[in-house]
Amino acid sequence: MQDRWIKNLDTLVPSFEEVKNRKLALSVAEAGLAGISTDNVVSRAIKLDGDILSVFEEKFDLKAFKRIKVVGFGKASCQAAVALEKILGSRIHEGVVIGLHKIECSYIETFAGTHPRPSEENSVASEKIFQICDNATEDDLIIAIISGGGSALLCYPESECEQGRILYDSFLKSGKTTIELNTVRKHISLLKGGGLAKIAYPATVVGLIFSDVPGNHFEDVASGPTYKDKSTVIDATHIIQSHNLGEFELNETPKEDKYFEKVHNFVLVSNDIAVSAMLKKAQELGFHTKIVSTELYDEVDVSLNKIFSTDTGGKDCFILAAGEPALEIKKKGGSGGRNLYMGLRAVKLGLVDHGAVFIPLASDGMDNSDKAGVVVDEYTLAKIKERNLDIDEYLENYDAYNFFEKTEDMINTGPTGANVSDLMILLKRHGK
């Protein structure tokens, strides 16, 4: 585990007393990122003792398999592949994973694809993943690394990649939830919505799930390639028509039980783990704590109200939340993602004063930009006044990145190799 996740911590926390609250809040954010470190998550969950591979409490006798194959897709997949190789080494017969940043492995071929819009590189890697699964026999063990971002990175056949780009752009304008988006994605794909399990049948499949979906909707991570899908073409059609998304070629996802009888899915990490790690850190610092929700899907202003209106009983308190607040983009252009926008709305609404510190943070380190999120507080307000910045202009243009570039409040982690939804941290202090 690295010592520091926030690379620009020294810049964010100048050496004077007035920003001590900011330093405390950032230390809680660091604890959340450390709690979901992919290396740590894999080493905690997966053990090898001789020929017995354990995933949590379930054991697999590797002598029962002729070949071990690894496939993976999502923002955590390459980092997880490295960690998995440390455990299995040369026992891995072949493998292909695609993430956003290529990390060289000894036995697994890695690719760097694009997100959120699929590209040719995504298609090339996905075809290789399809072939590995399609060529599997009942004597094979397929380990599938499934993480957030996999819905865009995994696209097969080519027609899915083409439709996926159009679908994402249509959904971005609608401001609707990822779960609705993934429902449609399942029905334009041969691998999503249980399709990978069907293609791999009759091999044994171990799904390692790194969940980025708020709540316990694990079947929606990367659009559920190893889960039996409950949705239908009718459901997808309703979503498309109700949001006027356009025309798409849909197919039904596999419903036969036999394709899932030898599938074992394990959730290695979710935003609950990140929030628990932040909670523990806040308590170690001596603060009362409140968790608002780990399924925060509401529109940005509604989400802010839920967080900031939490009753702390008049005590100094860390208020924690996680999810994916909805943001409808009504104007082209702009910069940054929903976390930076959320921080800017908190400033506009006058929520960060009297000692309050607010941090909205993308756990993958990339809030639709090269920054993870932002920290806003009274120090931010002073810089806005000093630099004579027009908040309304930047909000109107959805231009939060350029705004916070001027205040120097953005959080730089780089890609974290993990992804469990957005994290929100509020430190409320009374009489400070």
SEMAR-300283 format. One record per atom (N, C-alpha, C): residue in one letter; x, y, z. Coordinates in steps of 0.02 Angstrom, whole numbers, plus 50000, padded with zeros to 5 digits. Each point is the difference from the previous one (the first is absolute). Last residue first. Layout:
aXYZ;...
***
This chain:
k491825133950792;k500705000349979;k500115005949953;g497924990450107;g500365004850042;g500735000649981;h499044978849910;h499565004950031;h500425004550045;r500294983149766;r500255001950066;r499575005750027;k500094979249797;k499635005650030;k500285001450068;l500714986449760;l500195001350070;l499625006250023;l499694981049791;l499865006650028;l500225000250073;i500234984449755;i500215000950070;i499845007250020;m499554979549793;m499885006850024;m500135000550075;l500484983849756;l500005000450074;l499915007350019;d499434982849771;d500265006150028;d499954999850076;s500294976949861;s499545005649999;s500335006250029;v501344981049979;v499424997850038;v499465005450006;n502584991849894;n499415003849977;n499394997450036;a503004999349960;a499394997650035;a499415004249976;g502275004549939;g499974992849989;g499424996850037;t500695024049979;t500114996450063;t500034992449990;p500635023249846;p499574994050001;p500164995850061;g500575024850044;g500154995749943;g499534994050002;t499945018850153;t500234993350021;t500314996149943;n499165026450078;n500364996249950;n500244993450029;i498075021350044;i500384994450030;i500294995849944;m499265027750014;m499864993349974;m500484994850029;d499925024950034;d499694995650050;d499864992949975;e500845023349907;e500504994950020;e499744995450056;t498985019049866;t500045000250073;t500504995050028;k499645001449765;k500195006750021;k500045000650076;e499244980349899;e500705000749982;e500265006850023;f497734994850021;f500414997850056;f500754999749983;f498455006949830;f499905004150060;f500484998050055;n499924987149804;n500375006349989;n499915004850059;y498784979750007;y500724998649999;y500405006549994;a497605000149985;a500274999750068;a500764999050001;d498035005649833;d500725000949990;d500374999950067;y497605000849898;y500234993550025;y500774999649996;n498585019649954;n500364996749946;n500264993150020;e498805013850153;e499595000149940;e500324996149944;l501225003650199;l499464995150010;l499584999549937;y501685016450005;y500294993349995;y499474994650009;e499345022550027;e500234999049931;e500274992949991;d499395007250217;d499414998949957;d500204998549928;i501665006350165;i499764993150006;i499434998649952;d502055017649993;d499275000149991;d499744992850001;l502325012650111;l499724995049955;l499245000250000;n502075012650110;n499425003049967;n499694995449947;r501874997550165;r500134999549928;r499405002249958;e499945000250242;e500645003249983;e500115000249924;k498134988350087;k499925007350009;k500635003749977;i500084976650001;i499515002249950;i499915007650003;k501324989750165;k500355000449936;k499545002249944;a499094996550214;a500475005750003;a500365000849933;l498594981350031;l499615006149994;l500455006249999;t500984978850041;t499785000749931;t499635006549989;y500574994550218;y500605001849964;y499865000949926;e498334991650142;e500075007250006;e500635002649965;d499224977549898;d499925002350069;d500075007650002;v500244975449833;v499755006950004;v499855001750073;v501314981149819;v499875001650070;v499805007450003;v499944979549794;v500175006750025;v499875000450075;g500564980349788;g499465003750032;g500255006650026;a501274984549859;a499534995550033;a499395003650028;k501595005749773;k499955001350072;k499454995750030;d500535002049764;d500594997150031;d500025001350075;s497654997049866;s500585004449992;s500614996550030;n497734993350037;n499935002349930;n500575004849982;d500364991050209;d499335002949997;d499895003249932;m501734981950116;m499895003649938;m499285002449995;g501004985550174;g500505005349991;g499895004349939;d498674981650105;d500484997749950;d500535005249985;s498175004050151;s500464995150029;s500504997249950;a498835024750021;a499924994049958;a500524994950022;l498845020950148;l500604996849974;l499834993949957;p499265023950161;p499714994949955;p500574997249958;i499925014650241;i500404996749949;i499574995149961;f499925022450193;f499644995249959;f500464997349945;v499885014450255;v500434997949945;v499634994549962;a499485021350199;a499824994049962;a500514998749944;g499905019350162;g500424994250016;g499834993749962;h498815021249967;h499994998250071;h500384993650015;d499225001049753;d500245005450043;d499984997650072;v499154990949762;v500664998750029;v500255006350037;l497894998549878;l500004994550048;l500664999250036;g498895015249817;g500225002650064;g500054994650054;l499484998649755;l499444999850047;l500195002350071;k501644998649824;k499485004649978;k499435000450051;v501724984050034;v500255006850010;v499455005149984;a499544977849954;a500035000950073;a500255006950017;r500004993449775;r499325001450024;r499995001150075;l502024993349903;l499845006849980;l499305002050022;g500724977850034;g500375004550043;g499845007349985;m499084983749860;m499694999750066;m500355004750049;y500934996949787;y499395004149996;y499655000250068;l501864986249981;l500215007049997;l499395004649997;n499554977149990;n500285001850065;n500225007250003;r499164990249797;r499485001750048;r500275001850068;g501705003849798;g499454995450008;g499535002050056;g501775014149815;g499934996650064;g499394995550002;s499905020749834;s500584996150021;s499874996950068;g498745013649761;g500114999250071;g500604995750015;g498274998949782;g500625003050024;g500094998750073;k497505001449902;k500614996949975;k500615003650027;k497574997950126;k500385004449955;k500644996649980;k498434991250158;k499535003649957;k500355004649950;i500314976850169;i500385005149965;i499545003449949;e499574986350240;e499775000849931;e500375005849969;l500414982650215;l500155006649973;l499795000149927;a499834984450251;a499815001149931;a500155007149978;p501314984250190;p499485005149991;p499885001549927;e501034978950126;e500105003449936;e499455005249989;g501254987850231;g499504998849948;g500195003449936;a500415001450290;a500294997449939;a499444998749950;a500725013250260;a499524997449951;a500384997249941;l500235012150274;l500274996249944;l499454997549954;i500785018450212;i499424997449966;i500234996949934;f501105008250253;f500134998249930;f499364996749972;c500255018350217;c499814993549970;c500254999349928;d499625015050255;d500454999549943;d499934993049970;k497875008650129;k500684997650012;k500425000549936;g497565004450038;g500415005450025;g500734998050013;g498334985649899;g499895000850072;g500435005450031;t499754993349764;t500594997750036;t499935000750076;d498434997749758;d500025002550069;d500604997150036;t499675005149730;t500044994750049;t500095002950070;s499935011649781;s499455000850049;s500004994650053;f501575000749815;f500115005850043;f499465001050051;i499894981649840;i500634999850037;i500045005650051;k498144998949855;k500004994250044;k500634999850043;n499845016649833;n499555001350056;n499984994350050;l501244997449800;l500325004850045;l499565001550061;s499084986749830;s500534996450035;s500355004550050;v498455009849857;v499654995850049;v500504996150042;d500835012749821;d499775004450054;d499634996150055;v500774987749805;v500545002950040;v499755004350058;e498464979949918;e500295005749965;e500475003750047;d499684974750067;d499595006049989;d500375005349959;y500714977650087;y499885000949929;y499645006649984;l501344985150204;l499785006949986;l499965001149924;e500494980850174;e499624999449937;e499725006949981;t501114994750205;t500494997649952;t499674998949932;s499485017550222;s499784994849954;s500604997549961;v500105013950205;v499375002049969;v499724994449957;i501615000150225;i499994997749930;i499315001749971;k501615009950217;k499344998249974;k500094997849927;t501565005350248;t499934998649929;t499274998449983;h501875012650195;h499384996549989;h499924999049925;f502505003050093;f499395003349979;f499394995350002;g502524996850041;g499615002350056;g499345003449983;l501774987949868;l500165007150009;l499585003250056;e499614977749934;e500685000250028;e500215007250014;q497994996549886;q499934998450071;q500675000050036;a499975003349768;a499675005750033;a499934998750074;k500814982349867;k500495005450006;k499715006050037;k498554982049950;k500514998050050;k500505005550011;l498435003049828;l499685000350066;l500504998450055;m500664997349778;m499975007150017;m499705000950069;a500044978349913;a500695002250014;a500025007450020;s497934990949932;s500214997150064;s500705002250020;v499205005849787;v499665004050052;v500194997450069;a500814987949815;a500305006650002;a499705004250056;i499034979249960;i500674999150029;i500355006750005;d497924999049892;d499914998950072;d500684999550035;n499805001149761;n500085006450035;n499864999550075;s500974978549883;s499455004449981;s500085006550039;v501324973949937;v500015006850027;v499395003849974;l500324976449961;l500615001450038;l500005006850032;v498174980849915;v500085007350002;v500605001550044;f499314977649847;f500235002450065;f500095007649996;n498824976849860;n500155007250003;n500185002150071;h499824977149833;h500085001950070;h500215007450001;v498894979549823;v500265006950007;v500005001850075;k499124979949883;k500714999550019;k500335006950004;e497674997749944;e500084994950052;e500724999550024;f498935013749819;f500235003350061;f500134995150057;y499094994849777;y500605004049987;y500315003050063;k497924987449999;k500594995749993;k500645004149989;d497715009350016;d500374999050062;d500664996349990;e498735016049816;e500024993050020;e500464999150061;k499565020849871;k499584998850058;k500044992850026;p501435020449838;p499864992950015;p499614999150065;t499645022249849;t500554997250039;t499834992850019;e499125014249775;e499834997750068;e500624997050033;n500085020449816;n499944992750004;n499854998050071;l499915023549818;l500014996850066;l499974992449993;e500615024649864;e499864993049987;e500104996250065;f499255026949971;f500544995250015;f499774992949982;e499375029149985;e499864993349976;e500604995450013;g499265022850150;g500164998349931;g499824992849983;l499585013750208;l500724999049990;l500204998449929;n497965006950161;n500105002249930;n500744999449980;h498834993450209;h500505005350001;h500195002449930;s498394982650033;s499795005150049;s500495005850004;q500454981149858;q499445004049976;q499825005650049;i501714984550058;i500205003649939;i499445004749978;i499564985550180;i500495005150019;i500195004349940;h498614981449960;h499645005150038;h500475005750020;t500934981049896;t499625004049952;t499635005750036;a501134984150130;a500475004449966;a499645004649951;d498714983650110;d500245005050048;d500475005049965;i499284981749874;i499445004650011;i500215005550048;v501474982249960;v500005004749944;v499445005250009;t500744989650227;t499824997349935;t500075005349946;s501004993250272;s499665004649954;s499894996649932;k501184989850184;k499274999950011;k499645004549951;d502464985549996;d499665006449993;d499254999450008;k502284986350093;k499394999049962;k499595006450001;y502695000850021;y499384999450039;y499414998749953;t502335005049938;t499984993350031;t499374999050042;p500495020949878;p500144994549953;p499984993050029;g499265025650070;g499854993250021;g500164994349953;s500415025549995;s499394997349969;s499924992550007;a501675013650111;a500204998349931;a499434996749962;v499185001250225;v500705001849992;v500244997449931;d497804995850094;d500075005649953;d500725002249992;e499214983050152;e499874997549933;e500065005549948;f500145004050235;f500634997549973;f499914997349929;h498775015250179;h499814998249932;h500614997349962;n499585009650237;n500174993049988;n499784997649930;g500715026350070;g499544994950024;g500234993149981;p500985018249844;p499745001250068;p499484994850020;v502024995449828;v499295001749998;v499755001050071;d502194992349922;d499965007449999;d499285002350002;s501544975850062;s499375003649986;s500095007650003;f501344976849947;f500215006250032;f499455005149985;i500214971649990;i499625006149988;i500295005850040;l500564974649890;l500265004350053;l499735007049987;g499324973549921;g499955007149988;g500245003950061;v500294974449885;v500055003750064;v500005007449983;v499244975649868;v500165007149998;v500015002850071;t500164975349845;t499875003050066;t500235007249997;a499154986849774;a500575001250045;a499755002450068;p498764993349783;p499894997550068;p500605000850047;y499335019549884;y499704993650018;y500294994449956;a500415024149971;a500504995950034;a499744993050018;i498575016549900;i500544998549953;i500504995250030;k498265008050138;k499744995549949;k500554997949951;a500515015950165;a499884993450031;a499754995049948;l500245022349934;l500654996950008;l499934993050031;g498055013649977;g500244997349937;g500684996650006;g498595012550167;g500074992750003;g500284996949938;g499705023850012;g499374997050021;g500024992450002;k501835009949841;k499715002850060;k499354996450018;l501234994549801;l500384998150060;l499695002750064;l499245004249770;l500024992750006;l500334997850065;s498555024049941;s500644996650008;s499924992449999;i498365018350013;i500335001249936;i500654996149996;h498565000350194;h499604997449945;h500265002149931;k500955006750214;k499964992750003;k499674997249937;r500095023650036;r500644997249978;r499984992449998;v498165012050092;v500015000249927;v500644996849973;t499855001950230;t499464995649977;t499974999749924;n501465015250108;n500264993249995;n499474994949979;l499395022850037;l500464999549944;l500234992949990;e498735004450189;e499585000349940;e500434999349938;i501135001650202;i499654993649997;i499544999849939;t501175019950055;t500434995049968;t499644993449993;t498505022650012;t500474996050041;t500394995049958;k499125024449900;k499704994350034;k500544995650031;g500065021149856;g500125000550072;g499724994250040;s500085006749750;s499384998750037;s500085000750075;k501805002149836;k499555005849997;k499384999050043;l501554982449979;l500335005650034;l499555006150001;f499364980549878;f499864999650072;f500315005950038;s500424997849767;s499295001350011;s499835000250074;d502184993949935;d499895007249987;d499275001950011;y500594977150017;y500295003950055;y499865007449990;l499324985249827;l499604999250061;l500275004350057;i501234998549798;i499395003949991;i499574999950063;r501924986649998;r500195007149997;r499395004449995;g499694976749991;g500185002250067;g500195007350002;q499584988249795;q499385002050034;q500155002950069;e501824991549880;e499715005649963;e499375002650034;c501024980850087;c500435005850010;c499715006249966;e498954979249965;e499875002650067;e500415006250014;s500324988249799;s499375003849998;s499835002850069;e501844985249972;e500155006849980;e499375004450000;p499674978950153;p500415001149941;p500105007449983;y500334999350209;y500034994949947;y499304997849984;c501565015950184;c499475000849949;c500114995149943;l501005010450253;l499824993549969;l499455001249949;l500755018850114;l500624996849978;l499874993349966;a498225013050099;a500265003249940;a500614996349973;s498994992150196;s499455000449952;s500235003249935;g501424998050196;g499994994449954;g499445000349949;g500445014950190;g500285002149936;g499994994549948;g500064992650253;g499685005949972;g500375002549939;s500394974350047;s500015006250040;s499665005749965;i500804971950006;i499455004249977;i499975006250043;i501474976449927;i500085006150040;i499525005249973;a500124971949987;a499795006349967;a500065005850049;i500924973349953;i499955005150051;i499865006649965;i499734972649937;i500075006849975;i499895004850059;l500664972849951;l499795004850050;l500125006949972;d499634974049877;d500325006550010;d499715003850059;d499284978649896;d500604999050042;d500365006650015;e498074997849854;e499794998850069;e500584998750047;t500485015649790;t499684993550007;t499804999150073;a500595022249816;a500064996550064;a499624993449999;n500165018049829;n500414994049991;n500074995950064;d498825020949994;d499674995749951;d500384993449990;c500905017250139;c499404997050030;c499674994949953;i501855012349921;i500224996050058;i499414996350031;q499545015349827;q500304993949975;q500244995550057;f499125021650051;f499484995549974;f500304993449978;i501495016750062;i499654997450059;i499454995149979;k501095011549830;k500464995150030;k499694996850062;e498845017649899;e499964994149957;e500474994550027;s500045020850107;s499384996450015;s499924993849957;a501815015049962;a500094996250063;a499394995850015;v499855014149813;v500534995049989;v500094995750062;s498515018550012;s499734994649960;s500504994449989;n500665019850111;n499534996250041;n499744993949962;e501315015149881;e500424996150047;e499554995950046;e498995015249853;e500224994049965;e500424995650047;s498345015250132;s500425001449942;s500194993449967;p498005011850188;p500414994449975;p500395002149937;r499225016550204;r499794998149933;r500464994549973;p500255011350217;p499404995850000;p499764997849930;h502254996650028;h499405000550041;h499825007450006;t501874980849865;t499715006750012;t499354999450039;g502324983349999;g499445002049958;g499765006950018;a502224982150024;a499735006450024;a499475002249952;f501064974250068;f499835005249951;f499785006350036;t501434974150041;t499625005850024;t499905005149944;e500574971850055;e500075005549953;e499565005850022;i501194980250153;i499365002849978;i500145005849953;y501734988150113;y499604994649971;y499345002549970;s501685014750103;s500414994649973;s499594994949962;c499475027450023;c499964993850039;c500424994649966;e499625029249998;e500274993849972;e499954994350050;i498355021249969;i500534997950046;i500264993349976;k498365022149902;k500314993549992;k500554998950052;h497695014850007;h500735001049999;h500334993250001;l497665001549995;l500145006549971;l500755001349992;g499034975049986;g499865005450047;g500125006649965;i499794971349951;i500025006849973;i499795004950054;v501024972549961;v499625004950038;v500075006849967;v500524971449965;v499955006649969;v499585004450045;g501464973949998;g499555005050026;g500025006449960;e500934971750052;e499955005849955;e499525004950031;h500914981750128;h500144997549932;h499995005749949;i500574998850273;i499555003349952;i500214997949929;r501264993750190;r499414995749994;r499505003049949;s502085010750073;s500004996149938;s499434995049995;g499605018450181;g500614999449960;g499904995949937;l498585006550208;l499954994049958;l500624998949955;i499845018950157;i499734994250035;i500064993749959;k500655021149914;k500424998950058;k499784993850039;e498705007849818;e500614996449978;e500474998650058;l498095013250038;l499814992949991;l500614995949977;a500205023550021;a499944997050066;a499844992649995;v500075012349800;v500674999850029;v499984996550068;a497965004149898;a500354994749964;a500714999350027;a498665017850078;a499794993550030;a500364994249966;q500325021449912;q500314999750066;q499834993450034;c498955004249796;c500724999049990;c500374999450066;s497635004450004;s500174993449974;s500754998949992;a498485019150078;a500444996650048;a500314993749970;k498465013949877;k500535004450022;k500484996650049;g498694985049815;g499815005150049;g500615003750026;f499804973949911;f499815006349967;f499755004850054;g501174972849943;g499835005650044;g499855006349961;v500744970850014;v499755005649959;v499815005750048;v501484974850002;v499795006250033;v499765004949947;k500454971350045;k500005005749954;k499735006150037;i501034973250037;i499735005950034;i500075005949952;r499894971249967;r500265006749984;r499665005250044;k499604976750033;k500584999449955;k500325006949987;f498594991550227;f499975003849938;f500634999049959;a499584991250223;a499394998049963;a499965003449931;k501675004550169;k500154993649967;k499414997749957;l499905019250145;l500265001449933;l500204993649963;d498135005750191;d500574995649992;d500275000749929;f498585017450165;f500014996849934;f500644995949995;k498275013150202;k500634997149978;k499924996549932;e498835020750177;e499894994749951;e500664997649970;e499705018350161;e499954993550032;e499914994249950;f501105021849912;f499655000350064;f499974993050030;v500934994849809;v499735006849992;v499515001050057;s502164981849939;s499435002350041;s499825007149981;l501394976849899;l499895007249993;l499395001950040;i501824978449997;i499345002550020;i499995007649995;d501904984549968;d499565000049942;d499305002950015;g501895007450156;g500114994049959;g499595000449937;d499275017850123;d500344995450045;d500104993449964;l499225027649958;l500184993749968;l500414995950049;k498075022349999;k500584996550027;k500134993649961;i498455025250008;i500204994149962;i500654997150028;a498885020150090;a499454995549981;a500234993449971;r501495018350070;r499574998250057;r499514994449982;s501425009449834;s500404996050047;s499594997950061;v499005014349837;v500134993349972;v500374995750051;v499595022550059;v499374996449994;v500124992849976;n501815015450008;n499804997850066;n499384995649998;d500745009949799;d500504995250024;d499794997150067;t498685017549910;t499904993649966;t500504994850024;s499035020650147;s500594998549960;s499934993149969;i498505012650155;i499784996649939;i500594998649952;g500265011450213;g499574994350016;g499794996049939;a501245020749986;a500434994450022;a499584993750012;l498875020049949;l500364997549941;l500444994050018;g498875011150175;g499524996749956;g500344997049939;a501275013150149;a499834993550030;a499514996249957;e500575022149938;e500564995449989;e499854993150028;a498475017250046;a499974998049929;a500554995049984;v500045009650211;v499454995249996;v499924997649928;s501545016950039;s500264993750029;s499464994650000;l499445021949932;l500394996649949;l500304993550026;a498825014050150;a499544997149951;a500384996249946;l501265011850163;l499644994350030;l499554996649949;k501105019749936;k500484994550006;k499664993850030;r498755020049988;r500124997349933;r500474993950004;n499675012650194;n499414995949985;n500064996649932;k501665015650067;k500074993750036;k499404995449987;v500675023349919;v499784994449958;v500074993350035;e500645021650097;e499325000849976;e499754994149959;e502295003150093;e499504997250045;e499305000049970;f502224998249844;f499755004850050;f499374997450032;s501554991949799;s500214999350070;s499785005950043;p498744988549775;p500555004550018;p500144999750075;v498754983249831;v500015001750071;v500605004350016;l499574992649778;l499325000950025;l499985002250073;t502074994749894;t499725006149970;t499305001450028;d501084980250065;d500365005750029;d499745006649972;l499154979349915;l499765001450068;l500355006150029;n499934987649774;n500115007250011;n499775002250070;k499804977149923;k500675002049982;k500155007350015;i498434980350107;i499895006749974;i500695003149987;w499994978750093;w499594999549940;w499905006749967;r501984988150164;r499575005849991;r499624999349934;d501404982450081;d499955004050061;d499505005749993;q499774975849868;q500405006149998;q499875004250062;m499874972749982;m499585006050000;m500445006250000;
***
